[in-house]
Amino acid sequence: MTIRIKKASSMLYTAELTLPDMPGVAASWATPEPMSVDQIVDELQKRGAHQTDIGDAFYAADPDWLSR
């Protein structure tokens, strides 16, 4: 599972989730437009992403993301 997050503006981000090829599992997901942190976290968790991995991806995109 790979999570890529990019900062779109001061409060919005885009995200892309790539999953390994497995029968019956969606191959990937991406935000249709920039979204808030809470929206992205909810979507990623629905798809099985771990909270630590999500936090690490946000930090890589924006080291100050928690202070926003």
Beta strands, then each sheet from edge to edge (+ up, - down):
strand 1: 2-7
strand 2: 13-18
strand 3: 28-30
sheet 1: 1+ 2- 3+
end
